[in-house]
Amino acid sequence: MSEKQPIYSNGVIEFVTVCAETIRFLTSSEEYTKKDLVDRALKLLPLVYLKVTLLPETDRVLEEEELEDFVSETEYEYLRSSLATRLGESDRYLDVDEEDGGYGEEVRSADVSEDLADVYQDLQNFMMRFQMGNEAVMNDALAELTDHFHTYWGMRLLSALRALHRIRWSEETEWEETEKVEKAEEDEAAPLPMGEKPLLKKDTMRDRILDYQKKPKK
């Protein structure tokens, strides 16, 4: 492949930037209040949807089973649980299932946290594959991302957006009193003695998942 291939287009580069920012946001929900989380999601998710629709089309060059999945069930569940905790009672909403072509629609209950976890799963798998630097893998990662967007996670993103819009502007929504969730270390912390190195923050997704696994199950 050459630099004229779809994976090097401006559309892909712009999407990668938005994708990385969205992943950072979804994996740091504990740092936001409920209101801040909803406001940030309502700004980022439409941008994700827009940038995916501008991605170039490309055909697979590898067998489908050759693409590695990076998001584990534990990581998925940790992210979903973190988002559900932050959203509280607002997480659950009613949605219309239109899989039968618009006839005989059924109302079902759904969760914003699960919709966003589904979006995260495809975005993170794409980013991890894309960062490998193998052009064939990068190409197929792009092809699978757009295919899954058309058939699944694009609808999950729109469902989450509609629910988040309702949460944000409903008079019944209960917001938290505090402006910011307390962080482990504040920037205003007292300076360390000369020559002493600061402790590393336990801020990676892997460390947080390990902590989550250690918690006793109810």
N, C-alpha and C positions, 0 to 999 in steps of 0.2 A: 504493500500500500504506500501511497505517496501523500504529501500534504494536501493534495486536491481531494482526498477522500472525505466523506461526510464527517468522520470523527474529528477532523481538524477545522470544521466550519465555525464561523462566528456564532451561529445559533447554538452549537454544542458547547462552546466555551462559555457563553452566557448562561446556559442552563446549568452547567457544572458549578458555577459561582452561586446561583440561586439554590441549587440542590445542597451544597455544602452548608450554606447559611440556615436552610430549613432543618437539616439534620442536627446542627448545633442547637437550634431552638428546641426541637422535640426532645433532645436528650438532656435538656437542662430545665425542665418544667418546674423542678423543685425551687428554682431561683426566682420564680415569678409568683405574684399574687394571682388569684383567679381572674381578676379584671385585666391585669397586664397580659396574662396568658391569652385570654380571648382576643384582646386588641391586637396583639402581635400576630396571632394566627390569622385574623381577618385581613391583615396586610400581606402576609407571606403566601398563604395558600392560593389566592387568585394569581399571584405572580408565577407560582409553580405551574399552574394550569396553563397560563398564557405561554410560558417558555417551552412547555412540552409540545404545544400545538405548532410551534415554529421550528421544531427539530426536523432535520432532513430525513427522508426515508432511506433505508438501507436493508439489504438482504443478508440473511445469515450465511456465514462461510464455514461454521463449525457445526458439529452435531449438538443438539440441544443439551444432552447430558454432560457435555464437556464444560458447561458453565457452572462454576462453584457457587453454592449459596453460603453467604457469610452470616446472615442473621439467624441465630439459634432461637429455639422456642423460649428459652430462659430470657434472652435479651428482649424478645418480643413482649413477653409477659411482664417483664420489669418496666418497660416503657409504657405499656398499656395501664399497668397498675399505678404508676406515678402520675400519669395524666388524669386517670379516674379520681385519684385522691385529691388532686388540685381542683378539679371541676366539681367534685362533690355531687350533690343531688341533681345538678344541671347536666351531668354526663348522659343520662338516659333520655331518649327522645323517641317519638313515634314517627315512623317512616312508611311510605307506601311502596310495596314490592310490585314492580311493573315488569317482571321477567316474562310474563305471559303475553307480552305484546300490547299491554295497555288494557286488556280485558280481564275482568274478574280480579282487580287489584286487591291485595290484602294488606291491611295495616299491621305492621310489625314493630316491635320495640328494638331499638338499636342504641349503640353507645358511641359518643364522639371519640372517646379514648380508643376504641377498637378501630374505628375508621382511620384515625391518625396513625395508629400502629401499623395498619395495612399500607398506608402511604409511605411511612418510614421504611418498612421492609423492602419495598421495591426501590426506593431512593438509595438506601444504604447498600443494597446488593449491587446496584449500578455503580455507585461511587467506588466501592472496593474493587470491583472488576476493572473499572476504568483506570484506576491508579496503578494497576499491575504493569501498564506500559506495553502489553502485548497487543499489537494492532488488531489481530483477528478477534481476540477476546473483547477488546474495546468496541469493535464493530458489532459483535453479537450482543454485547451488553446494551448497546444503544437500541438494537432491533428488538430485544426482549422488553426493554423498558417501555417503548412506545406500544408494543403489542399488548402488554399487560395494562397500560393506560387506557387503551381503546376498549378492552374487554372487562376490566375490573376496577383498578384503583382510581381511575378517573372519576367513576361514579361515587366511590367512597369519599373522595375529596370533596365533591360537590355536596354530598349528603352532610358531611361534617360542616361545610361552610354554611349551609342553610340552618343547621342546628345552632351553630355559633352565632349567627346573625340574630336568631331568636333569643339566645341567652343574653347577648349584649344589649339589646334594646327592649327587652321585656321588663315591665315594672315589677314583676314577681321575682326577678333574680335577686338573690341575696349575695352581696359582695362582702369581702373581708374588710376589717377595719384597718389593718396595717398596710402600708404602702409597699413594703418590700419584705420578702421572706428573709429571715436572719441567715446570714452566710457563716461558714465555718471560720473564715478569717476576713476581717475588714481592712480596707486600704489604710484606714487611720490608725492601725495598730502601732504600738510603740516601736521605735527602731531597735534592731538587735545590736548587742555589743559589737565593737569593732572586731572584724575577722570571723564572726560567728555566722554560719550559713543557715538560711531559713529552712524549716522543714518543708518537704514537698507536699503540696495539696493532694488530697485523695479525690481527684476530680475527673478521672477517666471513666468512661462507660464501663470498662472491665471491672474496675475497683468497686463501682457502685453495684454492679450485678453480683459480685462476690459477696458484698455485704447483704444484699437482698436474699441471697441463697442461705445465708447463715441464720436469718431470722426464723424463729419457730413458726410453723404453719398452724393456722387456726382450724 
